Amino acid sequence: MKTASTLTEKQKVSANQMTSAQTPLIKLATWVNNRNIPFLITSIGMIVMLLWAGAYKMTVPGADGIVPLVTNSPLISWQFKLFGRYIGSDLIGLTEIIAAIFMIIGYFKPKAGVIGGLIAMVMFFVTSTMVITTPDAIISVNGIGYMSFLGLFLFKDVISLGVAFYLISYFGEKAIQQ
């Protein structure tokens, strides 16, 4: 029959093995995780990008720049038909700014961060589909299909879509803990 002191010694041996098994790489990963660095970089990066891109879409060059993207998208082309190029672009920019503001508020009230993440998720889902709908986003070179610079520019929104899902999850967990 095992005694409590025997189990305690086994637990000590196991703890020592785990401690000695921590390589510098594992220690680095733990340090990064304990300081919440992935959340800070992705959330701040997303907020800055949304504020900057949203504000730019409210300028004439910003509005003109998204015309080929929006007019070829079956999911959002109605917006330019209904409001025109400049008001339509302003609304897109305003939506980006609102998503960023909700994310900023999410630092203090996580439910707001979930809303900001949901807005961003919808936006980046729509813009991710533009890789398929925008002419010249995918080009052929020697018979092989590649993404052009425009296609690569749009494809980054697939990564942003993943970040939006991550932020929904993160803020959602924080909201549950409150």
CNS distance restraints for C-alpha pairs under 8 A (distance, minus, plus):
assign (resid   2 and name CA) (resid   6 and name CA) 6.33 0.50 0.50
assign (resid   2 and name CA) (resid   7 and name CA) 7.19 0.50 0.50
assign (resid   3 and name CA) (resid   7 and name CA) 6.58 0.50 0.50
assign (resid   4 and name CA) (resid   8 and name CA) 6.20 0.50 0.50
assign (resid   5 and name CA) (resid   9 and name CA) 6.26 0.50 0.50
assign (resid   6 and name CA) (resid  10 and name CA) 6.33 0.50 0.50
assign (resid   7 and name CA) (resid  11 and name CA) 6.09 0.50 0.50
assign (resid   8 and name CA) (resid  12 and name CA) 6.16 0.50 0.50
assign (resid   9 and name CA) (resid  13 and name CA) 6.22 0.50 0.50
assign (resid  10 and name CA) (resid  14 and name CA) 6.14 0.50 0.50
assign (resid  11 and name CA) (resid  15 and name CA) 6.09 0.50 0.50
assign (resid  12 and name CA) (resid  16 and name CA) 6.12 0.50 0.50
assign (resid  13 and name CA) (resid  17 and name CA) 6.16 0.50 0.50
assign (resid  14 and name CA) (resid  18 and name CA) 6.23 0.50 0.50
assign (resid  15 and name CA) (resid  19 and name CA) 6.17 0.50 0.50
assign (resid  16 and name CA) (resid  20 and name CA) 6.08 0.50 0.50
assign (resid  17 and name CA) (resid  21 and name CA) 5.97 0.50 0.50
assign (resid  18 and name CA) (resid  22 and name CA) 6.56 0.50 0.50
assign (resid  22 and name CA) (resid  26 and name CA) 5.60 0.50 0.50
assign (resid  22 and name CA) (resid  27 and name CA) 6.27 0.50 0.50
assign (resid  23 and name CA) (resid  27 and name CA) 6.21 0.50 0.50
assign (resid  24 and name CA) (resid  28 and name CA) 6.07 0.50 0.50
assign (resid  25 and name CA) (resid  29 and name CA) 6.25 0.50 0.50
assign (resid  26 and name CA) (resid  30 and name CA) 6.11 0.50 0.50
assign (resid  27 and name CA) (resid  31 and name CA) 6.09 0.50 0.50
assign (resid  28 and name CA) (resid  32 and name CA) 6.17 0.50 0.50
assign (resid  29 and name CA) (resid  33 and name CA) 6.11 0.50 0.50
assign (resid  30 and name CA) (resid  34 and name CA) 5.96 0.50 0.50
assign (resid  31 and name CA) (resid  35 and name CA) 6.35 0.50 0.50
assign (resid  32 and name CA) (resid  36 and name CA) 6.38 0.50 0.50
assign (resid  32 and name CA) (resid  37 and name CA) 5.62 0.50 0.50
assign (resid  32 and name CA) (resid  38 and name CA) 7.55 0.50 0.50
assign (resid  33 and name CA) (resid  37 and name CA) 6.46 0.50 0.50
assign (resid  33 and name CA) (resid  38 and name CA) 7.39 0.50 0.50
assign (resid  36 and name CA) (resid  40 and name CA) 6.36 0.50 0.50
assign (resid  37 and name CA) (resid  41 and name CA) 6.03 0.50 0.50
assign (resid  38 and name CA) (resid  42 and name CA) 6.06 0.50 0.50
assign (resid  39 and name CA) (resid  43 and name CA) 5.74 0.50 0.50
assign (resid  39 and name CA) (resid 167 and name CA) 7.71 0.50 0.50
assign (resid  39 and name CA) (resid 170 and name CA) 7.83 0.50 0.50
assign (resid  40 and name CA) (resid  44 and name CA) 5.83 0.50 0.50
assign (resid  41 and name CA) (resid  45 and name CA) 5.73 0.50 0.50
assign (resid  42 and name CA) (resid  46 and name CA) 5.92 0.50 0.50
assign (resid  42 and name CA) (resid 163 and name CA) 6.73 0.50 0.50
assign (resid  43 and name CA) (resid  47 and name CA) 6.07 0.50 0.50
assign (resid  43 and name CA) (resid 103 and name CA) 7.62 0.50 0.50
assign (resid  43 and name CA) (resid 167 and name CA) 7.03 0.50 0.50
assign (resid  44 and name CA) (resid  48 and name CA) 6.08 0.50 0.50
assign (resid  45 and name CA) (resid  49 and name CA) 6.06 0.50 0.50
assign (resid  46 and name CA) (resid  50 and name CA) 6.02 0.50 0.50
assign (resid  46 and name CA) (resid 100 and name CA) 7.51 0.50 0.50
assign (resid  46 and name CA) (resid 160 and name CA) 7.74 0.50 0.50
assign (resid  46 and name CA) (resid 163 and name CA) 7.86 0.50 0.50
assign (resid  47 and name CA) (resid  51 and name CA) 6.11 0.50 0.50
assign (resid  47 and name CA) (resid 100 and name CA) 4.85 0.50 0.50
assign (resid  47 and name CA) (resid 101 and name CA) 7.78 0.50 0.50
assign (resid  47 and name CA) (resid 103 and name CA) 6.97 0.50 0.50
assign (resid  47 and name CA) (resid 104 and name CA) 7.39 0.50 0.50
assign (resid  48 and name CA) (resid  52 and name CA) 5.98 0.50 0.50
assign (resid  48 and name CA) (resid 100 and name CA) 7.76 0.50 0.50
assign (resid  49 and name CA) (resid  53 and name CA) 5.81 0.50 0.50
assign (resid  50 and name CA) (resid  54 and name CA) 5.61 0.50 0.50
assign (resid  50 and name CA) (resid  96 and name CA) 5.17 0.50 0.50
assign (resid  50 and name CA) (resid  97 and name CA) 5.93 0.50 0.50
assign (resid  50 and name CA) (resid  99 and name CA) 7.44 0.50 0.50
assign (resid  50 and name CA) (resid 100 and name CA) 5.86 0.50 0.50
assign (resid  51 and name CA) (resid  55 and name CA) 6.05 0.50 0.50
assign (resid  51 and name CA) (resid  96 and name CA) 6.63 0.50 0.50
assign (resid  51 and name CA) (resid  97 and name CA) 5.08 0.50 0.50
assign (resid  51 and name CA) (resid 100 and name CA) 6.30 0.50 0.50
assign (resid  52 and name CA) (resid  56 and name CA) 6.17 0.50 0.50
assign (resid  53 and name CA) (resid  57 and name CA) 6.19 0.50 0.50
assign (resid  53 and name CA) (resid  93 and name CA) 6.90 0.50 0.50
assign (resid  53 and name CA) (resid  96 and name CA) 7.44 0.50 0.50
assign (resid  54 and name CA) (resid  58 and name CA) 6.83 0.50 0.50
assign (resid  54 and name CA) (resid  92 and name CA) 7.08 0.50 0.50
assign (resid  54 and name CA) (resid  93 and name CA) 3.63 0.50 0.50
assign (resid  54 and name CA) (resid  94 and name CA) 6.05 0.50 0.50
assign (resid  54 and name CA) (resid  95 and name CA) 7.40 0.50 0.50
assign (resid  54 and name CA) (resid  96 and name CA) 5.09 0.50 0.50
assign (resid  54 and name CA) (resid  97 and name CA) 5.49 0.50 0.50
assign (resid  55 and name CA) (resid  59 and name CA) 7.32 0.50 0.50
assign (resid  55 and name CA) (resid  93 and name CA) 6.00 0.50 0.50
assign (resid  55 and name CA) (resid  94 and name CA) 7.67 0.50 0.50
assign (resid  55 and name CA) (resid  97 and name CA) 7.42 0.50 0.50
assign (resid  56 and name CA) (resid  61 and name CA) 7.87 0.50 0.50
assign (resid  56 and name CA) (resid  62 and name CA) 5.22 0.50 0.50
assign (resid  56 and name CA) (resid  63 and name CA) 7.96 0.50 0.50
assign (resid  56 and name CA) (resid  93 and name CA) 7.34 0.50 0.50
assign (resid  57 and name CA) (resid  61 and name CA) 7.72 0.50 0.50
assign (resid  57 and name CA) (resid  62 and name CA) 4.28 0.50 0.50
assign (resid  57 and name CA) (resid  63 and name CA) 5.21 0.50 0.50
assign (resid  57 and name CA) (resid  89 and name CA) 5.68 0.50 0.50
assign (resid  57 and name CA) (resid  90 and name CA) 6.10 0.50 0.50
assign (resid  57 and name CA) (resid  92 and name CA) 7.23 0.50 0.50
assign (resid  57 and name CA) (resid  93 and name CA) 5.11 0.50 0.50
assign (resid  58 and name CA) (resid  62 and name CA) 6.46 0.50 0.50
assign (resid  58 and name CA) (resid  63 and name CA) 6.58 0.50 0.50
assign (resid  58 and name CA) (resid  86 and name CA) 7.52 0.50 0.50
assign (resid  58 and name CA) (resid  89 and name CA) 6.34 0.50 0.50
assign (resid  58 and name CA) (resid  90 and name CA) 4.77 0.50 0.50
assign (resid  58 and name CA) (resid  93 and name CA) 6.07 0.50 0.50
assign (resid  59 and name CA) (resid  63 and name CA) 6.12 0.50 0.50
assign (resid  60 and name CA) (resid  64 and name CA) 6.03 0.50 0.50
assign (resid  60 and name CA) (resid  86 and name CA) 7.22 0.50 0.50
assign (resid  61 and name CA) (resid  65 and name CA) 5.92 0.50 0.50
assign (resid  62 and name CA) (resid  66 and name CA) 6.65 0.50 0.50
assign (resid  62 and name CA) (resid  89 and name CA) 7.83 0.50 0.50
assign (resid  63 and name CA) (resid  67 and name CA) 6.69 0.50 0.50
assign (resid  63 and name CA) (resid  85 and name CA) 6.57 0.50 0.50
assign (resid  63 and name CA) (resid  86 and name CA) 5.86 0.50 0.50
assign (resid  63 and name CA) (resid  89 and name CA) 5.25 0.50 0.50
assign (resid  63 and name CA) (resid  90 and name CA) 7.66 0.50 0.50
assign (resid  64 and name CA) (resid  85 and name CA) 7.56 0.50 0.50
assign (resid  66 and name CA) (resid  70 and name CA) 6.06 0.50 0.50
assign (resid  66 and name CA) (resid  89 and name CA) 7.80 0.50 0.50
assign (resid  67 and name CA) (resid  71 and name CA) 5.80 0.50 0.50
assign (resid  67 and name CA) (resid  85 and name CA) 7.16 0.50 0.50
assign (resid  68 and name CA) (resid  72 and name CA) 6.23 0.50 0.50
assign (resid  68 and name CA) (resid 134 and name CA) 6.99 0.50 0.50
assign (resid  69 and name CA) (resid  73 and name CA) 6.51 0.50 0.50
assign (resid  69 and name CA) (resid 130 and name CA) 6.51 0.50 0.50
assign (resid  69 and name CA) (resid 134 and name CA) 5.79 0.50 0.50
assign (resid  70 and name CA) (resid  76 and name CA) 6.11 0.50 0.50
assign (resid  70 and name CA) (resid  77 and name CA) 5.18 0.50 0.50
assign (resid  70 and name CA) (resid  80 and name CA) 7.52 0.50 0.50
assign (resid  71 and name CA) (resid  76 and name CA) 7.64 0.50 0.50
assign (resid  71 and name CA) (resid  77 and name CA) 4.73 0.50 0.50
assign (resid  71 and name CA) (resid  80 and name CA) 7.20 0.50 0.50
assign (resid  72 and name CA) (resid  77 and name CA) 6.53 0.50 0.50
assign (resid  72 and name CA) (resid 130 and name CA) 7.70 0.50 0.50
assign (resid  72 and name CA) (resid 133 and name CA) 5.88 0.50 0.50
assign (resid  72 and name CA) (resid 134 and name CA) 5.65 0.50 0.50
assign (resid  72 and name CA) (resid 135 and name CA) 7.78 0.50 0.50
assign (resid  73 and name CA) (resid  77 and name CA) 5.36 0.50 0.50
assign (resid  73 and name CA) (resid 129 and name CA) 7.77 0.50 0.50
assign (resid  73 and name CA) (resid 130 and name CA) 6.14 0.50 0.50
assign (resid  73 and name CA) (resid 133 and name CA) 5.80 0.50 0.50
assign (resid  73 and name CA) (resid 134 and name CA) 7.11 0.50 0.50
assign (resid  74 and name CA) (resid  78 and name CA) 7.72 0.50 0.50
assign (resid  74 and name CA) (resid 133 and name CA) 7.89 0.50 0.50
assign (resid  75 and name CA) (resid 126 and name CA) 6.64 0.50 0.50
assign (resid  76 and name CA) (resid  80 and name CA) 7.85 0.50 0.50
assign (resid  76 and name CA) (resid 126 and name CA) 7.58 0.50 0.50
assign (resid  77 and name CA) (resid  81 and name CA) 6.65 0.50 0.50
assign (resid  78 and name CA) (resid  82 and name CA) 5.97 0.50 0.50
assign (resid  79 and name CA) (resid  83 and name CA) 5.90 0.50 0.50
assign (resid  79 and name CA) (resid  84 and name CA) 7.32 0.50 0.50
assign (resid  79 and name CA) (resid  88 and name CA) 5.65 0.50 0.50
assign (resid  80 and name CA) (resid  84 and name CA) 4.47 0.50 0.50
assign (resid  80 and name CA) (resid  85 and name CA) 5.15 0.50 0.50
assign (resid  80 and name CA) (resid  87 and name CA) 7.89 0.50 0.50
assign (resid  80 and name CA) (resid  88 and name CA) 5.17 0.50 0.50
assign (resid  80 and name CA) (resid  89 and name CA) 7.75 0.50 0.50
assign (resid  81 and name CA) (resid  85 and name CA) 7.91 0.50 0.50
assign (resid  82 and name CA) (resid  88 and name CA) 7.89 0.50 0.50
assign (resid  83 and name CA) (resid  87 and name CA) 5.67 0.50 0.50
assign (resid  83 and name CA) (resid  88 and name CA) 5.27 0.50 0.50
assign (resid  84 and name CA) (resid  88 and name CA) 5.63 0.50 0.50
assign (resid  85 and name CA) (resid  89 and name CA) 5.99 0.50 0.50
assign (resid  86 and name CA) (resid  90 and name CA) 6.08 0.50 0.50
assign (resid  87 and name CA) (resid  91 and name CA) 6.18 0.50 0.50
assign (resid  88 and name CA) (resid  92 and name CA) 6.39 0.50 0.50
assign (resid  89 and name CA) (resid  93 and name CA) 6.12 0.50 0.50
assign (resid  90 and name CA) (resid  94 and name CA) 5.95 0.50 0.50
assign (resid  91 and name CA) (resid  95 and name CA) 6.09 0.50 0.50
assign (resid  92 and name CA) (resid  96 and name CA) 6.45 0.50 0.50
assign (resid  93 and name CA) (resid  97 and name CA) 6.31 0.50 0.50
assign (resid  94 and name CA) (resid  98 and name CA) 6.09 0.50 0.50
assign (resid  95 and name CA) (resid  99 and name CA) 6.21 0.50 0.50
assign (resid  95 and name CA) (resid 119 and name CA) 7.76 0.50 0.50
assign (resid  96 and name CA) (resid 100 and name CA) 6.34 0.50 0.50
assign (resid  96 and name CA) (resid 120 and name CA) 7.29 0.50 0.50
assign (resid  97 and name CA) (resid 101 and name CA) 6.20 0.50 0.50
assign (resid  98 and name CA) (resid 102 and name CA) 6.22 0.50 0.50
assign (resid  98 and name CA) (resid 116 and name CA) 7.39 0.50 0.50
assign (resid  99 and name CA) (resid 103 and name CA) 6.32 0.50 0.50
assign (resid  99 and name CA) (resid 115 and name CA) 7.51 0.50 0.50
assign (resid  99 and name CA) (resid 116 and name CA) 4.26 0.50 0.50
assign (resid  99 and name CA) (resid 117 and name CA) 6.97 0.50 0.50
assign (resid  99 and name CA) (resid 119 and name CA) 5.74 0.50 0.50
assign (resid  99 and name CA) (resid 120 and name CA) 6.15 0.50 0.50
assign (resid 100 and name CA) (resid 104 and name CA) 6.25 0.50 0.50
assign (resid 100 and name CA) (resid 116 and name CA) 6.37 0.50 0.50
assign (resid 101 and name CA) (resid 105 and name CA) 6.24 0.50 0.50
assign (resid 101 and name CA) (resid 116 and name CA) 7.35 0.50 0.50
assign (resid 102 and name CA) (resid 106 and name CA) 6.03 0.50 0.50
assign (resid 102 and name CA) (resid 112 and name CA) 5.15 0.50 0.50
assign (resid 102 and name CA) (resid 113 and name CA) 5.42 0.50 0.50
assign (resid 102 and name CA) (resid 115 and name CA) 6.52 0.50 0.50
assign (resid 102 and name CA) (resid 116 and name CA) 4.62 0.50 0.50
assign (resid 103 and name CA) (resid 107 and name CA) 6.95 0.50 0.50
assign (resid 103 and name CA) (resid 112 and name CA) 6.48 0.50 0.50
assign (resid 103 and name CA) (resid 113 and name CA) 4.26 0.50 0.50
assign (resid 103 and name CA) (resid 114 and name CA) 7.53 0.50 0.50
assign (resid 103 and name CA) (resid 115 and name CA) 7.73 0.50 0.50
assign (resid 103 and name CA) (resid 116 and name CA) 5.04 0.50 0.50
assign (resid 103 and name CA) (resid 117 and name CA) 6.96 0.50 0.50
assign (resid 104 and name CA) (resid 108 and name CA) 7.85 0.50 0.50
assign (resid 104 and name CA) (resid 113 and name CA) 7.08 0.50 0.50
assign (resid 105 and name CA) (resid 109 and name CA) 5.85 0.50 0.50
assign (resid 105 and name CA) (resid 110 and name CA) 7.41 0.50 0.50
assign (resid 105 and name CA) (resid 112 and name CA) 5.98 0.50 0.50
assign (resid 105 and name CA) (resid 113 and name CA) 6.47 0.50 0.50
assign (resid 106 and name CA) (resid 110 and name CA) 4.15 0.50 0.50
assign (resid 106 and name CA) (resid 111 and name CA) 6.33 0.50 0.50
assign (resid 106 and name CA) (resid 112 and name CA) 4.78 0.50 0.50
assign (resid 106 and name CA) (resid 113 and name CA) 3.69 0.50 0.50
assign (resid 106 and name CA) (resid 114 and name CA) 7.24 0.50 0.50
assign (resid 106 and name CA) (resid 116 and name CA) 7.92 0.50 0.50
assign (resid 106 and name CA) (resid 171 and name CA) 6.83 0.50 0.50
assign (resid 107 and name CA) (resid 113 and name CA) 7.07 0.50 0.50
assign (resid 109 and name CA) (resid 113 and name CA) 7.08 0.50 0.50
assign (resid 109 and name CA) (resid 175 and name CA) 7.50 0.50 0.50
assign (resid 110 and name CA) (resid 114 and name CA) 6.47 0.50 0.50
assign (resid 110 and name CA) (resid 171 and name CA) 4.91 0.50 0.50
assign (resid 110 and name CA) (resid 172 and name CA) 6.68 0.50 0.50
assign (resid 110 and name CA) (resid 174 and name CA) 5.92 0.50 0.50
assign (resid 110 and name CA) (resid 175 and name CA) 5.03 0.50 0.50
assign (resid 111 and name CA) (resid 115 and name CA) 6.51 0.50 0.50
assign (resid 111 and name CA) (resid 171 and name CA) 6.61 0.50 0.50
assign (resid 111 and name CA) (resid 172 and name CA) 6.68 0.50 0.50
assign (resid 111 and name CA) (resid 175 and name CA) 5.73 0.50 0.50
assign (resid 112 and name CA) (resid 116 and name CA) 6.27 0.50 0.50
assign (resid 113 and name CA) (resid 117 and name CA) 6.05 0.50 0.50
assign (resid 113 and name CA) (resid 167 and name CA) 7.36 0.50 0.50
assign (resid 113 and name CA) (resid 168 and name CA) 6.96 0.50 0.50
assign (resid 113 and name CA) (resid 171 and name CA) 5.56 0.50 0.50
assign (resid 113 and name CA) (resid 172 and name CA) 7.93 0.50 0.50
assign (resid 114 and name CA) (resid 118 and name CA) 6.14 0.50 0.50
assign (resid 114 and name CA) (resid 167 and name CA) 7.05 0.50 0.50
assign (resid 114 and name CA) (resid 168 and name CA) 4.70 0.50 0.50
assign (resid 114 and name CA) (resid 169 and name CA) 7.64 0.50 0.50
assign (resid 114 and name CA) (resid 171 and name CA) 5.49 0.50 0.50
assign (resid 114 and name CA) (resid 172 and name CA) 5.99 0.50 0.50
assign (resid 115 and name CA) (resid 119 and name CA) 6.26 0.50 0.50
assign (resid 115 and name CA) (resid 168 and name CA) 7.70 0.50 0.50
assign (resid 116 and name CA) (resid 120 and name CA) 6.22 0.50 0.50
assign (resid 116 and name CA) (resid 168 and name CA) 7.97 0.50 0.50
assign (resid 117 and name CA) (resid 121 and name CA) 5.97 0.50 0.50
assign (resid 117 and name CA) (resid 164 and name CA) 5.00 0.50 0.50
assign (resid 117 and name CA) (resid 165 and name CA) 6.76 0.50 0.50
assign (resid 117 and name CA) (resid 167 and name CA) 5.74 0.50 0.50
assign (resid 117 and name CA) (resid 168 and name CA) 4.99 0.50 0.50
assign (resid 118 and name CA) (resid 122 and name CA) 6.33 0.50 0.50
assign (resid 118 and name CA) (resid 164 and name CA) 7.09 0.50 0.50
assign (resid 118 and name CA) (resid 165 and name CA) 7.77 0.50 0.50
assign (resid 118 and name CA) (resid 168 and name CA) 6.66 0.50 0.50
assign (resid 119 and name CA) (resid 123 and name CA) 6.28 0.50 0.50
assign (resid 120 and name CA) (resid 124 and name CA) 5.97 0.50 0.50
assign (resid 120 and name CA) (resid 161 and name CA) 7.32 0.50 0.50
assign (resid 120 and name CA) (resid 164 and name CA) 5.81 0.50 0.50
assign (resid 121 and name CA) (resid 125 and name CA) 5.97 0.50 0.50
assign (resid 121 and name CA) (resid 161 and name CA) 5.49 0.50 0.50
assign (resid 121 and name CA) (resid 164 and name CA) 5.22 0.50 0.50
assign (resid 121 and name CA) (resid 165 and name CA) 6.56 0.50 0.50
assign (resid 122 and name CA) (resid 126 and name CA) 6.30 0.50 0.50
assign (resid 123 and name CA) (resid 127 and name CA) 6.27 0.50 0.50
assign (resid 124 and name CA) (resid 128 and name CA) 5.75 0.50 0.50
assign (resid 124 and name CA) (resid 157 and name CA) 5.51 0.50 0.50
assign (resid 124 and name CA) (resid 158 and name CA) 6.83 0.50 0.50
assign (resid 124 and name CA) (resid 160 and name CA) 6.47 0.50 0.50
assign (resid 124 and name CA) (resid 161 and name CA) 5.09 0.50 0.50
assign (resid 125 and name CA) (resid 129 and name CA) 6.54 0.50 0.50
assign (resid 125 and name CA) (resid 157 and name CA) 7.73 0.50 0.50
assign (resid 125 and name CA) (resid 158 and name CA) 7.40 0.50 0.50
assign (resid 125 and name CA) (resid 161 and name CA) 6.31 0.50 0.50
assign (resid 126 and name CA) (resid 130 and name CA) 6.98 0.50 0.50
assign (resid 127 and name CA) (resid 131 and name CA) 7.64 0.50 0.50
assign (resid 127 and name CA) (resid 154 and name CA) 6.85 0.50 0.50
assign (resid 127 and name CA) (resid 157 and name CA) 6.46 0.50 0.50
assign (resid 128 and name CA) (resid 154 and name CA) 6.32 0.50 0.50
assign (resid 128 and name CA) (resid 155 and name CA) 6.25 0.50 0.50
assign (resid 128 and name CA) (resid 157 and name CA) 5.43 0.50 0.50
assign (resid 128 and name CA) (resid 158 and name CA) 5.49 0.50 0.50
assign (resid 128 and name CA) (resid 161 and name CA) 7.93 0.50 0.50
assign (resid 129 and name CA) (resid 133 and name CA) 6.64 0.50 0.50
assign (resid 130 and name CA) (resid 134 and name CA) 5.40 0.50 0.50
assign (resid 130 and name CA) (resid 154 and name CA) 6.83 0.50 0.50
assign (resid 131 and name CA) (resid 137 and name CA) 5.78 0.50 0.50
assign (resid 131 and name CA) (resid 138 and name CA) 7.42 0.50 0.50
assign (resid 131 and name CA) (resid 151 and name CA) 5.57 0.50 0.50
assign (resid 131 and name CA) (resid 154 and name CA) 5.81 0.50 0.50
assign (resid 131 and name CA) (resid 155 and name CA) 6.48 0.50 0.50
assign (resid 132 and name CA) (resid 137 and name CA) 7.23 0.50 0.50
assign (resid 132 and name CA) (resid 138 and name CA) 7.70 0.50 0.50
assign (resid 136 and name CA) (resid 148 and name CA) 6.88 0.50 0.50
assign (resid 136 and name CA) (resid 150 and name CA) 7.43 0.50 0.50
assign (resid 136 and name CA) (resid 151 and name CA) 7.54 0.50 0.50
assign (resid 137 and name CA) (resid 147 and name CA) 5.79 0.50 0.50
assign (resid 137 and name CA) (resid 148 and name CA) 5.37 0.50 0.50
assign (resid 137 and name CA) (resid 149 and name CA) 7.41 0.50 0.50
assign (resid 137 and name CA) (resid 150 and name CA) 5.29 0.50 0.50
assign (resid 137 and name CA) (resid 151 and name CA) 3.97 0.50 0.50
assign (resid 137 and name CA) (resid 152 and name CA) 7.69 0.50 0.50
assign (resid 138 and name CA) (resid 145 and name CA) 6.36 0.50 0.50
assign (resid 138 and name CA) (resid 146 and name CA) 5.50 0.50 0.50
assign (resid 138 and name CA) (resid 147 and name CA) 4.39 0.50 0.50
assign (resid 138 and name CA) (resid 148 and name CA) 5.64 0.50 0.50
assign (resid 138 and name CA) (resid 151 and name CA) 6.01 0.50 0.50
assign (resid 139 and name CA) (resid 145 and name CA) 5.53 0.50 0.50
assign (resid 139 and name CA) (resid 146 and name CA) 5.36 0.50 0.50
assign (resid 139 and name CA) (resid 147 and name CA) 6.07 0.50 0.50
assign (resid 139 and name CA) (resid 148 and name CA) 6.04 0.50 0.50
assign (resid 140 and name CA) (resid 144 and name CA) 5.21 0.50 0.50
assign (resid 140 and name CA) (resid 145 and name CA) 4.45 0.50 0.50
assign (resid 140 and name CA) (resid 146 and name CA) 6.06 0.50 0.50
assign (resid 141 and name CA) (resid 145 and name CA) 6.44 0.50 0.50
assign (resid 141 and name CA) (resid 146 and name CA) 7.06 0.50 0.50
assign (resid 147 and name CA) (resid 151 and name CA) 4.77 0.50 0.50
assign (resid 147 and name CA) (resid 152 and name CA) 5.80 0.50 0.50
assign (resid 148 and name CA) (resid 152 and name CA) 6.14 0.50 0.50
assign (resid 149 and name CA) (resid 153 and name CA) 6.03 0.50 0.50
assign (resid 150 and name CA) (resid 154 and name CA) 6.28 0.50 0.50
assign (resid 151 and name CA) (resid 155 and name CA) 5.97 0.50 0.50
assign (resid 152 and name CA) (resid 156 and name CA) 6.46 0.50 0.50
assign (resid 153 and name CA) (resid 157 and name CA) 7.79 0.50 0.50
assign (resid 154 and name CA) (resid 158 and name CA) 7.84 0.50 0.50
assign (resid 155 and name CA) (resid 159 and name CA) 7.38 0.50 0.50
assign (resid 156 and name CA) (resid 160 and name CA) 6.40 0.50 0.50
assign (resid 157 and name CA) (resid 161 and name CA) 5.90 0.50 0.50
assign (resid 158 and name CA) (resid 162 and name CA) 6.51 0.50 0.50
assign (resid 159 and name CA) (resid 163 and name CA) 6.36 0.50 0.50
assign (resid 160 and name CA) (resid 164 and name CA) 6.12 0.50 0.50
assign (resid 161 and name CA) (resid 165 and name CA) 6.40 0.50 0.50
assign (resid 162 and name CA) (resid 166 and name CA) 6.22 0.50 0.50
assign (resid 163 and name CA) (resid 167 and name CA) 6.12 0.50 0.50
assign (resid 164 and name CA) (resid 168 and name CA) 6.21 0.50 0.50
assign (resid 165 and name CA) (resid 169 and name CA) 6.24 0.50 0.50
assign (resid 166 and name CA) (resid 170 and name CA) 6.07 0.50 0.50
assign (resid 167 and name CA) (resid 171 and name CA) 5.88 0.50 0.50
assign (resid 168 and name CA) (resid 172 and name CA) 5.78 0.50 0.50
assign (resid 169 and name CA) (resid 173 and name CA) 6.15 0.50 0.50
assign (resid 170 and name CA) (resid 174 and name CA) 6.37 0.50 0.50
assign (resid 171 and name CA) (resid 175 and name CA) 6.09 0.50 0.50
assign (resid 172 and name CA) (resid 176 and name CA) 6.27 0.50 0.50
assign (resid 173 and name CA) (resid 177 and name CA) 6.37 0.50 0.50
assign (resid 174 and name CA) (resid 178 and name CA) 6.49 0.50 0.50
